[in-house]
Amino acid sequence: MSSNQQLLLGEGAGSAPAVYVEDVFSTYLYTGNGSTQTITNGIDLSTKGGLVWIKSRTTGFNHTLVDTVRGATNLLVSNTTAAQATQANSLTAFTSTGFSIGAGSIVNYATDAFVSWTFRKQPKFFDVVTYTGDGDYSATRLIAHNLGSAVGAIIVKPVSATGDWKYTHRNGSVLLLNSTEPENTAITLANGFPAANSTTTFALVPYSGSGSAINASGVTYVAYLFAHNAGGFGLAGTDNVISCGSYTGSSSPFPVITLGYEPQWVLIKRTDSGSANDWMLFDNMRGFGFDSVAGFNLKPNLSDAEQNSYTITPTATGFSPTTNGAQTNGAGATYIYIAIRRGPMKVPTVGTSVYDAEAFTGTGATRAITTLSAPDMAWILSYKNFTSSNTTQVYDRLRGNGVRLRTGLTNADNTNAVFLQFNNQMLATVGNDSETNGSGALNVAWAFKRAPGFFDVVCDTGTGAAHTITHNLGVPAELLIRKMRSGLSNWWCYNSIVGGTKSIKLNDSGTYNTSIVYWNDTDSTSTTFSVGTTAEVNQSGSTFVTYLFATCAGVSKVGTYTGNGSSQTIACGFAAGSRFVLIKRTDSTGDWYVWNSASGIIAGNDPHVSLNSTAAEVTTDDSVDTDNSGFIVNQDAATNVNVTSATYIFLAIA
């Protein structure tokens, strides 16, 4: 194994294993069953410890917080001042891969939609501490912690008595998590924050006001500590995964908060004097919202069900509150936030972790598609029932639930509640939508997960002027697919084999267009790609989505080959062959053909469809065969994917 491969796998000789955000944080959505459930989110709580926060999205049940220090079944509620309560049928156990829940309604009410947020204890991310108050307010008292960095924010709650949830932020704001109250100016932190705190202790400082809230004699307290831009993650141990910051509201332009990463979880509170506004909690699993599509928020200070209002638009390097309103973006108002980085950060090593496919028969009613866990993009097609308006449907989590594009058409985004909805598994609430789930229709879904070195999704707004756009692929994009969302346009593709001077249409069988107006004659880098001046890829004020693919060892291969007129093996470095193959002839006309293992990649005839066409699935030719190293292409007049001296580009996924 080369040293570069060791770095990709986090196997540096003699070094501690690298830690990634997916090891320490999870947003997991589930449906209550009124009995028992085991939630497998990949977070080791039984060994490492941490906090689980659960809320029904459907019903006005309280927010439930259970941590490993206080123990399973011991609940605190963020929207009340109540002391700890013990419920044997709530969160019943912490496991090495998540947690288990009982039949208690507050965590498992039958048919309710629930969200859980899991925070694992980890230096430079999060810690849980308990202590007993001594009632002495004459001097600073130091409480030991294992955060391993300066504290970005602390939440303290009495466990053995009633009392507020005291929230203290690194910018000096003191708030109550269970209240709409603005910053509590009556409390004076005499020693400052975080100046009075260190990498090993936090301070209960003398102050005037309701001192019993955090140090009453004989009362037990729990403290949740959050780090701020402390590094500690990724291969080099220098990447940040959590930030505690502030911003000022603005209606034009909207505030842009730079984190250095794309967030997956954001907690926001307005702090300026005289404002009585709720805490707002967003995450990418429920949907931040995008453009004019509102996001889904829950309010830690209220038991209310989830609301579809306000929008937090994520970017590759941060987020922007893009709804005018006092809760998240009042003009001139001040806000604090905690943001957690989107994962995964680790480069995948097996294709099954980032791609899967499922063939299914439509029901005409809500149904689950249980392929790849927590996908970020889905291509769905009714491959037996194509019509003039029915080509491959493209959905992604970033644009939001129920928002689709069609690869064979130039149409803008089309939004409808009956279209596909993302969950931990894909959940297609498609009703009678004939294009994705028509009763009796034979369908196939291809699911892709964003991961460094493999695949990324970027949404942006055009400027009309050539510029670069930031992405999180971590390597230069080798295949890039870009589509205007807000208006009619072609699907334009970049590939690194010919570079930034040429472009080719996904919705057309033609060959390259040579012009710098598409990619500005500039190749993609590990952090950016470029767009030129043509309206099709950069119309000022129009919104766009871009899908970026790269070669990832053992997982995916973006490449080219020259036809030999008979049969040849296309080696991709795989161990068990390709489960997805996309091929396009580039020296002459040719469709964008797709073969996938859910429909069948075998030694005989292989079903295939064309992304640029409304034609039904073809099953009568043997253009592709299996090979453990990748795939085999055979020359057949039906597809012409191996014509002598012809050139082709391809994307294969193991």
GITA-V760747 format. One record per residue. N is the residue number from 1. RES is the residue in one letter. PHI is phi in degrees with one decimal (none if undefined). NEAR is the number of other C-alpha atoms within 10 Angstrom. Layout:
BEGIN
N_RES_PHI_NEAR, N_RES_PHI_NEAR
END
This chain:
BEGIN
1_M_none_5, 2_S_-73.0_7, 3_S_-64.6_11, 4_N_-65.6_11, 5_Q_-64.0_12, 6_Q_-60.9_12, 7_L_-64.4_14, 8_L_-60.8_17, 9_L_-92.1_16, 10_G_69.9_19, 11_E_-115.2_16, 12_G_-60.9_17, 13_A_-59.3_10, 14_G_75.4_6, 15_S_-97.3_8, 16_A_-68.7_11, 17_P_-57.8_14, 18_A_-65.7_18, 19_V_-114.8_19, 20_Y_-124.5_21, 21_V_-61.4_23, 22_E_-67.4_18, 23_D_-80.6_20, 24_V_-123.2_22, 25_F_-144.9_30, 26_S_-148.0_23, 27_T_-104.9_21, 28_Y_-127.6_20, 29_L_-100.8_23, 30_Y_-149.4_18, 31_T_-109.7_18, 32_G_-63.7_22, 33_N_-122.8_17, 34_G_70.8_17, 35_S_-127.4_14, 36_T_-131.8_17, 37_Q_-147.3_18, 38_T_-111.1_16, 39_I_-95.9_18, 40_T_-105.4_14, 41_N_-114.7_21, 42_G_82.6_17, 43_I_-101.7_25, 44_D_-82.9_23, 45_L_-94.3_24, 46_S_-67.0_16, 47_T_-93.3_14, 48_K_-93.4_14, 49_G_86.1_23, 50_G_159.9_25, 51_L_-129.7_24, 52_V_-119.5_24, 53_W_-119.9_20, 54_I_-124.8_25, 55_K_-147.4_28, 56_S_-69.8_29, 57_R_-84.7_22, 58_T_-94.3_17, 59_T_-121.7_17, 60_G_-79.7_14, 61_F_-81.4_19, 62_N_-66.9_22, 63_H_-69.6_25, 64_T_-115.5_23, 65_L_-121.0_22, 66_V_-130.7_24, 67_D_-127.1_26, 68_T_-73.8_21, 69_V_-74.4_14, 70_R_-80.6_16, 71_G_102.3_16, 72_A_-58.9_23, 73_T_76.9_22, 74_N_-97.8_21, 75_L_-102.4_24, 76_L_-120.6_24, 77_V_-123.4_25, 78_S_-71.0_24, 79_N_-97.1_21, 80_T_-137.9_20, 81_T_-96.2_19, 82_A_-60.8_19, 83_A_-70.8_19, 84_Q_-58.1_20, 85_A_-121.9_13, 86_T_-105.6_13, 87_Q_-131.3_14, 88_A_-67.2_15, 89_N_-106.8_19, 90_S_-98.4_23, 91_L_-75.9_30, 92_T_-99.8_21, 93_A_-162.6_17, 94_F_-100.6_26, 95_T_-121.4_19, 96_S_-77.7_15, 97_T_-130.1_17, 98_G_147.5_21, 99_F_-160.9_23, 100_S_-119.7_18, 101_I_-128.4_23, 102_G_-95.1_23, 103_A_-89.5_20, 104_G_-59.3_18, 105_S_-59.8_18, 106_I_-65.5_22, 107_V_-121.6_29, 108_N_-154.8_27, 109_Y_-62.6_21, 110_A_-55.7_14, 111_T_74.0_12, 112_D_-68.0_18, 113_A_-87.6_20, 114_F_-120.7_21, 115_V_-124.6_20, 116_S_-126.3_21, 117_W_-117.5_19, 118_T_-113.2_25, 119_F_-114.2_27, 120_R_-87.9_28, 121_K_-63.9_25, 122_Q_-164.1_22, 123_P_-50.6_19, 124_K_71.6_26, 125_F_-134.8_31, 126_F_-157.4_28, 127_D_-146.0_24, 128_V_-122.4_25, 129_V_-134.2_18, 130_T_-118.4_19, 131_Y_-154.7_17, 132_T_-111.9_17, 133_G_-66.0_19, 134_D_-113.2_15, 135_G_73.3_14, 136_D_-98.1_15, 137_Y_-109.5_16, 138_S_-85.0_9, 139_A_-149.8_11, 140_T_-65.2_16, 141_R_-115.7_17, 142_L_-99.6_15, 143_I_-113.7_15, 144_A_-71.2_15, 145_H_-143.0_22, 146_N_-119.6_18, 147_L_-68.6_25, 148_G_72.6_19, 149_S_-158.6_23, 150_A_-60.9_24, 151_V_-84.5_32, 152_G_-91.0_26, 153_A_-158.4_26, 154_I_-130.5_21, 155_I_-118.2_19, 156_V_-118.4_22, 157_K_-138.2_29, 158_P_-62.5_29, 159_V_-96.9_24, 160_S_-92.9_16, 161_A_-150.2_17, 162_T_-69.1_15, 163_G_164.2_19, 164_D_-68.4_22, 165_W_-88.1_27, 166_K_-86.3_19, 167_Y_-108.4_19, 168_T_-124.7_23, 169_H_-106.6_22, 170_R_-63.1_21, 171_N_-83.9_15, 172_G_102.0_14, 173_S_-67.5_20, 174_V_-119.9_24, 175_L_-136.0_24, 176_L_-113.9_22, 177_L_-65.0_26, 178_N_-94.0_22, 179_S_-142.1_21, 180_T_-87.5_20, 181_E_-57.2_20, 182_P_-73.2_20, 183_E_-50.5_22, 184_N_-86.1_15, 185_T_-75.1_13, 186_A_-74.1_11, 187_I_-95.1_16, 188_T_-105.1_15, 189_L_-85.0_20, 190_A_-58.2_12, 191_N_-95.7_15, 192_G_79.6_14, 193_F_-144.6_22, 194_P_-94.9_19, 195_A_-55.4_12, 196_A_-84.2_19, 197_N_-116.6_21, 198_S_-129.9_17, 199_T_-74.7_16, 200_T_-127.3_15, 201_T_-141.1_19, 202_F_-124.2_24, 203_A_-110.0_20, 204_L_-96.1_21, 205_V_-91.4_22, 206_P_-64.7_18, 207_Y_-157.2_17, 208_S_-87.4_11, 209_G_112.0_12, 210_S_-80.2_11, 211_G_-61.1_16, 212_S_-62.5_16, 213_A_-62.7_19, 214_I_-129.7_26, 215_N_-154.6_22, 216_A_-67.6_19, 217_S_-58.8_12, 218_G_79.5_13, 219_V_-88.2_19, 220_T_-88.5_19, 221_Y_-124.8_22, 222_V_-117.8_22, 223_A_-125.8_23, 224_Y_-106.3_21, 225_L_-113.4_24, 226_F_-118.4_27, 227_A_-81.4_28, 228_H_-140.5_23, 229_N_42.2_21, 230_A_-98.6_22, 231_G_70.0_18, 232_G_90.8_21, 233_F_-125.5_19, 234_G_85.9_18, 235_L_-59.5_20, 236_A_-90.2_13, 237_G_73.2_15, 238_T_-115.6_12, 239_D_-78.3_20, 240_N_-86.2_23, 241_V_-128.4_31, 242_I_-146.6_27, 243_S_-136.3_23, 244_C_-119.0_22, 245_G_-134.5_21, 246_S_-147.9_19, 247_Y_-154.5_17, 248_T_-111.6_18, 249_G_-66.5_24, 250_S_-158.1_21, 251_S_-87.2_15, 252_S_-155.9_9, 253_P_-79.5_8, 254_F_-65.5_16, 255_P_-61.6_17, 256_V_-120.1_19, 257_I_-100.0_17, 258_T_-96.5_14, 259_L_-108.2_22, 260_G_90.0_16, 261_Y_-159.5_23, 262_E_-86.0_21, 263_P_-83.5_25, 264_Q_-118.2_22, 265_W_-149.6_21, 266_V_-138.4_23, 267_L_-110.9_19, 268_I_-130.7_20, 269_K_-145.1_27, 270_R_-75.8_30, 271_T_-119.3_22, 272_D_-69.1_19, 273_S_-57.6_13, 274_G_86.6_9, 275_S_-97.2_16, 276_A_-114.5_17, 277_N_-128.5_18, 278_D_-69.7_23, 279_W_-75.1_24, 280_M_-124.4_20, 281_L_-121.9_19, 282_F_-121.4_23, 283_D_-151.6_24, 284_N_-78.0_21, 285_M_-73.6_23, 286_R_-80.7_23, 287_G_113.6_25, 288_F_-68.7_30, 289_G_93.4_28, 290_F_-160.2_20, 291_D_52.9_16, 292_S_-90.4_10, 293_V_-86.0_20, 294_A_-70.8_20, 295_G_-89.4_23, 296_F_-103.5_23, 297_N_-126.7_26, 298_L_-122.6_25, 299_K_-120.7_25, 300_P_-57.9_24, 301_N_-89.0_22, 302_L_-133.5_21, 303_S_-88.6_21, 304_D_-54.9_19, 305_A_-66.5_18, 306_E_-59.7_20, 307_Q_-117.2_14, 308_N_-102.5_15, 309_S_-155.2_15, 310_Y_65.9_25, 311_T_-135.4_25, 312_I_-114.1_26, 313_T_-89.1_25, 314_P_-77.6_26, 315_T_-124.3_23, 316_A_-64.2_23, 317_T_-126.4_17, 318_G_168.2_18, 319_F_-157.0_22, 320_S_-142.2_17, 321_P_-73.1_23, 322_T_-108.9_25, 323_T_-123.5_25, 324_N_-76.1_17, 325_G_164.2_14, 326_A_-61.9_19, 327_Q_-65.4_20, 328_T_-130.1_30, 329_N_-158.4_26, 330_G_-77.1_18, 331_A_-58.1_16, 332_G_80.5_13, 333_A_-77.3_18, 334_T_-108.5_20, 335_Y_-138.0_21, 336_I_-114.0_20, 337_Y_-149.2_20, 338_I_-119.4_22, 339_A_-126.0_24, 340_I_-119.9_23, 341_R_-64.7_25, 342_R_-73.5_21, 343_G_-112.5_20, 344_P_-78.4_15, 345_M_-99.0_24, 346_K_-83.3_20, 347_V_-69.4_18, 348_P_-68.3_22, 349_T_-119.8_16, 350_V_-134.0_17, 351_G_-65.0_20, 352_T_-66.3_16, 353_S_-82.4_15, 354_V_-130.3_24, 355_Y_-147.0_24, 356_D_-155.7_25, 357_A_-140.0_24, 358_E_-144.0_18, 359_A_-93.5_21, 360_F_-151.1_17, 361_T_-99.1_15, 362_G_-63.3_24, 363_T_-115.0_19, 364_G_74.6_18, 365_A_-142.2_16, 366_T_-53.5_18, 367_R_-149.6_16, 368_A_-91.1_15, 369_I_-111.8_21, 370_T_-98.1_16, 371_T_-74.4_19, 372_L_-33.1_22, 373_S_-66.0_17, 374_A_50.3_21, 375_P_-70.4_24, 376_D_-107.7_26, 377_M_-144.5_24, 378_A_-136.8_25, 379_W_-107.5_20, 380_I_-126.9_24, 381_L_-142.2_28, 382_S_-88.4_27, 383_Y_-79.1_27, 384_K_-102.6_15, 385_N_-124.9_18, 386_F_-64.5_18, 387_T_-130.3_14, 388_S_-64.8_10, 389_S_-113.7_12, 390_N_-118.1_22, 391_T_-118.0_28, 392_T_-55.3_29, 393_Q_-89.7_22, 394_V_-115.8_19, 395_Y_-124.6_25, 396_D_-146.6_25, 397_R_-65.2_24, 398_L_-67.7_22, 399_R_-72.4_25, 400_G_114.1_25, 401_N_-65.6_25, 402_G_70.0_21, 403_V_-114.1_23, 404_R_-129.5_24, 405_L_-125.5_22, 406_R_-121.1_24, 407_T_-67.1_25, 408_G_-91.1_23, 409_L_-126.6_23, 410_T_-95.9_17, 411_N_-59.6_19, 412_A_-76.8_19, 413_D_-49.1_21, 414_N_-125.2_13, 415_T_-116.7_15, 416_N_-158.8_13, 417_A_-64.1_13, 418_V_-85.3_19, 419_F_-79.8_25, 420_L_-59.3_32, 421_Q_-115.3_21, 422_F_-85.1_25, 423_N_-141.8_23, 424_N_-65.2_19, 425_Q_-104.0_18, 426_M_-67.4_23, 427_L_-123.3_18, 428_A_-92.4_23, 429_T_-86.5_24, 430_V_-97.9_25, 431_G_51.4_20, 432_N_-102.1_17, 433_D_-68.7_19, 434_S_-69.3_18, 435_E_-78.8_23, 436_T_-126.3_31, 437_N_-157.6_30, 438_G_-61.0_20, 439_S_-55.7_15, 440_G_82.7_12, 441_A_-73.7_20, 442_L_-90.6_18, 443_N_-128.7_21, 444_V_-139.9_25, 445_A_-120.0_25, 446_W_-109.7_21, 447_A_-116.2_25, 448_F_-125.5_25, 449_K_-115.5_24, 450_R_-66.1_25, 451_A_-161.7_23, 452_P_-56.4_20, 453_G_80.9_26, 454_F_-120.0_29, 455_F_-155.7_26, 456_D_-145.2_24, 457_V_-128.4_25, 458_V_-132.0_20, 459_C_-113.2_23, 460_D_-154.5_20, 461_T_-115.6_19, 462_G_-66.7_21, 463_T_-117.3_18, 464_G_86.8_18, 465_A_-109.3_15, 466_A_-57.2_18, 467_H_-162.5_16, 468_T_-98.9_17, 469_I_-126.0_16, 470_T_-81.3_17, 471_H_-132.0_27, 472_N_-119.5_24, 473_L_-67.3_26, 474_G_85.4_19, 475_V_-140.1_20, 476_P_-61.1_21, 477_A_-68.1_28, 478_E_-101.6_23, 479_L_-133.4_22, 480_L_-130.3_21, 481_I_-119.9_19, 482_R_-126.9_25, 483_K_-140.8_28, 484_M_-68.5_29, 485_R_-96.1_23, 486_S_-96.3_16, 487_G_-163.7_16, 488_L_-71.2_14, 489_S_-168.0_18, 490_N_-76.0_22, 491_W_-91.8_25, 492_W_-106.2_22, 493_C_-120.6_23, 494_Y_-109.7_26, 495_N_-136.9_25, 496_S_-69.9_18, 497_I_-66.1_14, 498_V_-106.1_13, 499_G_85.1_15, 500_G_-79.6_24, 501_T_-89.0_19, 502_K_-117.3_22, 503_S_-140.6_24, 504_I_-142.1_22, 505_K_-87.8_21, 506_L_-76.1_24, 507_N_-94.3_23, 508_D_-149.7_21, 509_S_-92.5_19, 510_G_-73.3_18, 511_T_-103.2_17, 512_Y_-65.1_17, 513_N_-104.7_13, 514_T_-97.8_14, 515_S_-169.1_15, 516_I_-82.4_18, 517_V_-74.3_21, 518_Y_-91.3_27, 519_W_-115.2_28, 520_N_58.9_20, 521_D_53.1_17, 522_T_-131.2_17, 523_D_-78.7_20, 524_S_-65.0_27, 525_T_-111.7_17, 526_S_-70.3_14, 527_T_-128.5_16, 528_T_-141.8_18, 529_F_-133.0_22, 530_S_-116.2_18, 531_V_-124.7_25, 532_G_-92.6_24, 533_T_-102.4_20, 534_T_-69.0_18, 535_A_-62.3_17, 536_E_-61.5_22, 537_V_-119.5_29, 538_N_-158.7_27, 539_Q_-63.6_19, 540_S_-59.5_14, 541_G_84.7_12, 542_S_-84.2_18, 543_T_-99.6_21, 544_F_-135.6_23, 545_V_-126.5_19, 546_T_-131.5_19, 547_Y_-109.5_20, 548_L_-119.7_26, 549_F_-122.6_26, 550_A_-145.8_26, 551_T_-77.1_22, 552_C_-124.3_23, 553_A_-50.9_20, 554_G_77.4_20, 555_V_-118.2_26, 556_S_-146.5_30, 557_K_-144.2_25, 558_V_-104.9_22, 559_G_-156.6_21, 560_T_-140.6_17, 561_Y_-151.1_16, 562_T_-111.5_16, 563_G_-65.4_21, 564_N_-118.4_17, 565_G_85.1_17, 566_S_-134.5_13, 567_S_-143.0_18, 568_Q_-154.4_18, 569_T_-91.2_17, 570_I_-102.9_17, 571_A_-78.3_16, 572_C_-117.7_26, 573_G_81.3_17, 574_F_-88.5_22, 575_A_-104.2_14, 576_A_-134.0_14, 577_G_83.9_23, 578_S_-93.8_29, 579_R_-104.0_23, 580_F_-145.5_23, 581_V_-135.8_22, 582_L_-117.6_20, 583_I_-130.8_22, 584_K_-138.1_27, 585_R_-74.0_27, 586_T_-117.2_18, 587_D_-87.6_13, 588_S_-154.8_13, 589_T_-67.0_14, 590_G_174.2_20, 591_D_-69.9_23, 592_W_-89.5_23, 593_Y_-84.2_19, 594_V_-128.6_18, 595_W_-115.9_23, 596_N_-145.9_26, 597_S_-70.8_19, 598_A_-68.6_17, 599_S_-84.3_21, 600_G_127.4_18, 601_I_-117.6_24, 602_I_-134.0_15, 603_A_-74.7_13, 604_G_-98.1_15, 605_N_-61.5_16, 606_D_-123.1_20, 607_P_-62.2_23, 608_H_-148.0_26, 609_V_-129.8_24, 610_S_-116.8_28, 611_L_-64.5_24, 612_N_-91.3_22, 613_S_-127.6_24, 614_T_-98.7_20, 615_A_-68.2_17, 616_A_-69.4_18, 617_E_-55.5_17, 618_V_-106.2_16, 619_T_-125.3_14, 620_T_-107.1_12, 621_D_-136.2_17, 622_D_-115.7_20, 623_S_-87.0_25, 624_V_-132.9_28, 625_D_-128.0_23, 626_T_-81.6_19, 627_D_-156.5_20, 628_N_-58.5_16, 629_S_-79.5_18, 630_G_174.4_26, 631_F_-161.6_24, 632_I_-116.2_20, 633_V_-109.0_23, 634_N_-118.4_22, 635_Q_-74.9_21, 636_D_-141.4_17, 637_A_-60.6_11, 638_A_-65.2_11, 639_T_-123.7_22, 640_N_54.3_20, 641_V_-94.3_28, 642_N_-151.2_26, 643_V_-68.4_20, 644_T_-53.3_13, 645_S_70.5_12, 646_A_-73.6_17, 647_T_-111.1_18, 648_Y_-139.3_20, 649_I_-114.6_18, 650_F_-150.5_20, 651_L_-126.8_22, 652_A_-124.5_25, 653_I_-128.4_27, 654_A_-74.3_27
END
